Amino acid sequence: MDFQFLVFDYVEELDLVGSWELVGLLAEQKQCSSPKLVTLNTMTPVGEHGMHFIADVHFSEAEAPDVIFVPGGSGSRIAMEDPSVIAYLQEQSKCCKAILSVCTGSFLMQKSGLFKGRRATTHWAFLNHLKEDPDVTVVEQRFVHDGNIWSSGGVSAGMDMMLAFIAYSFGHDVAASVQLSAEYFPATTIYGRPFERRDISEYIRVLAQNA
């Protein structure tokens, strides 16, 4: 299975790197090929918080992958205005086994029509934006799986989605091995009182109230 991770200027670093790490561990176990970093604009994009990347290839020259991962960040709202980027996602969606988005990668998914008729989610701060689209059923969960489309909440939520995707595609034993190698067992401590916010995602509210 070939994984293609999209990147662009002002990508949210953990959106990208967290799930990349898990797929990298999957590749070390020879369950898939090494992931490729495919840029939507410059070959040397800079992340939201200053991390520098070097892409493997521009999307216009990339081979068709089995899986596309779409991260978020403020740059996603710039990339979505490029018609060739939207056309690429639309074309690849016809043959990809899965397309996964995290955080505001949802803007690219929505603009490409990949959420049409689907259940989907995004970062809690942008749920209302997604709810404005009558063709999308917004679910306030950490991640959502609908057909070959996966979506998750913000930033760290992408790692939970990717582990679930690995379990779905490669089996729970493989996912368990990747999870242990990454030592990804998130602490359950919740700081402050996020459940008091009116705009928070419902799953966060429930977690916080039960903590």
C-alpha positions in Angstrom: 0.0 0.0 0.0 1.4 3.4 -1.0 0.7 6.4 1.3 0.9 10.0 -0.1 1.0 12.8 2.5 0.2 16.2 1.1 2.1 19.2 2.3 1.9 23.0 1.6 3.1 26.3 3.0 1.6 26.9 6.5 0.7 23.2 7.1 -0.1 22.4 10.7 3.0 20.4 11.7 1.5 17.8 14.0 -1.4 17.2 11.6 1.3 15.9 9.2 4.1 14.5 11.3 2.0 12.6 13.9 0.4 10.3 11.3 3.6 10.2 9.2 5.3 8.7 12.2 2.7 5.9 12.5 2.9 5.1 8.8 6.7 5.2 9.0 6.5 2.5 11.7 4.1 0.6 9.6 6.6 0.7 6.7 9.4 -0.5 9.0 7.3 -3.6 9.7 7.2 -4.0 5.9 3.4 -3.6 5.9 3.5 -0.8 3.3 5.9 1.3 1.3 7.7 4.3 2.8 5.3 7.3 2.7 5.9 10.1 0.1 5.6 13.8 0.9 3.8 15.4 -2.0 3.6 19.2 -2.2 0.7 21.2 -3.4 2.8 24.3 -4.0 6.5 24.9 -3.1 9.0 22.1 -2.9 10.3 23.5 0.4 7.1 24.4 2.4 7.3 26.0 5.9 4.9 24.8 8.5 2.5 26.9 10.6 5.0 27.1 13.4 8.2 27.3 11.4 9.2 23.7 10.7 10.8 23.3 7.3 9.9 20.4 4.9 11.4 19.1 1.7 8.9 17.4 -0.6 9.6 14.3 -2.5 7.6 15.4 -5.6 5.0 18.0 -6.8 1.5 16.7 -7.0 1.5 17.3 -10.8 4.2 14.7 -11.2 3.2 12.2 -8.5 2.2 8.7 -9.1 -1.3 7.6 -8.1 -1.3 6.4 -4.5 -3.5 3.9 -2.6 -4.0 6.4 0.3 -3.9 10.2 0.4 -3.5 12.0 3.7 -4.7 15.6 3.8 -3.4 17.7 6.7 -4.7 21.1 7.8 -3.3 24.4 8.7 -4.0 27.9 7.4 -2.3 27.0 4.1 -5.1 24.6 3.3 -7.3 27.6 2.7 -4.8 28.9 0.2 -4.3 25.5 -1.6 -8.0 25.1 -2.0 -8.2 28.1 -4.3 -5.9 26.3 -6.8 -8.3 24.6 -9.4 -5.5 22.1 -10.3 -5.2 20.9 -6.7 -9.0 20.4 -6.5 -9.0 18.6 -9.8 -6.2 16.3 -8.5 -8.0 15.3 -5.4 -11.2 14.7 -7.4 -9.4 12.5 -9.9 -7.5 10.6 -7.2 -10.6 9.9 -5.2 -11.9 7.8 -8.0 -9.1 5.2 -7.6 -7.8 5.7 -4.1 -8.5 3.0 -1.5 -8.9 5.8 1.1 -8.5 9.6 1.6 -7.9 10.8 5.1 -8.1 14.4 6.3 -7.3 15.9 9.7 -8.2 19.3 11.1 -8.8 22.0 8.4 -7.7 19.6 5.7 -11.5 19.4 5.6 -11.5 22.6 3.6 -9.7 20.8 0.7 -12.0 17.8 1.1 -15.1 19.9 1.1 -14.1 22.1 -1.8 -13.3 18.9 -3.8 -16.7 17.5 -3.1 -15.3 14.5 -1.3 -17.6 15.0 1.7 -20.7 15.2 -0.4 -23.3 12.8 1.0 -20.8 11.7 3.7 -20.5 11.9 7.4 -17.4 14.0 8.4 -15.8 16.1 11.1 -13.1 18.7 11.5 -11.4 20.8 14.2 -14.0 22.0 16.8 -13.4 25.6 15.9 -14.5 25.0 12.3 -17.5 22.7 12.8 -19.9 25.5 12.2 -18.3 26.2 8.8 -18.7 22.6 7.8 -22.3 22.6 9.1 -23.1 25.3 6.5 -22.7 22.7 3.8 -26.1 21.0 3.4 -24.4 18.1 1.5 -22.3 17.1 4.6 -23.5 15.3 7.7 -21.3 16.8 10.5 -20.5 14.4 13.3 -18.9 15.8 16.5 -16.5 12.9 17.1 -12.7 12.6 17.3 -12.7 10.9 13.9 -15.3 9.6 11.4 -15.1 6.8 8.8 -17.5 6.8 5.9 -16.7 4.6 2.9 -13.3 5.4 1.6 -13.3 8.8 3.3 -11.9 9.3 6.8 -11.8 12.6 8.7 -10.7 13.7 12.1 -10.8 16.6 14.5 -7.9 18.9 15.1 -4.2 18.3 15.1 -3.6 15.3 17.5 -6.9 13.7 16.5 -5.3 12.6 13.2 -3.1 10.1 15.1 -6.2 8.3 16.5 -7.7 8.3 13.0 -4.6 6.9 11.5 -4.3 4.1 14.1 -7.9 3.2 13.4 -7.2 3.2 9.7 -4.2 0.9 10.2 -6.4 -1.5 12.4 -9.1 -1.4 9.7 -6.7 -2.0 6.8 -4.0 -4.2 8.3 -5.6 -5.8 11.4 -5.6 -5.1 15.1 -2.4 -6.9 15.8 -0.5 -4.7 13.3 -2.1 -1.6 14.8 -1.2 -2.8 18.3 2.4 -3.2 17.3 2.5 0.3 15.7 0.9 1.9 18.8 3.4 0.2 21.1 6.4 1.2 19.0 5.1 4.8 19.0 4.2 4.5 22.7 1.0 6.3 21.8 -1.2 5.9 24.9 -2.5 9.4 25.4 -2.9 10.6 29.0 -6.5 11.2 30.1 -5.8 14.4 32.0 -8.0 17.3 30.9 -6.9 20.8 32.0 -9.3 23.5 32.8 -13.0 23.4 32.0 -13.4 23.1 28.2 -16.9 21.8 28.6 -18.1 25.3 29.5 -17.4 26.5 26.0 -20.5 26.7 23.8 -18.6 26.0 20.6 -16.6 22.9 21.7 -17.1 19.6 19.9 -19.6 17.3 21.7 -17.1 14.5 22.2 -14.7 16.9 24.0 -17.5 18.1 26.2 -18.5 14.5 27.2 -14.8 13.6 27.9 -14.2 16.7 30.0 -17.4 16.3 32.1 -16.6 12.7 32.8 -13.0 13.3 33.7 
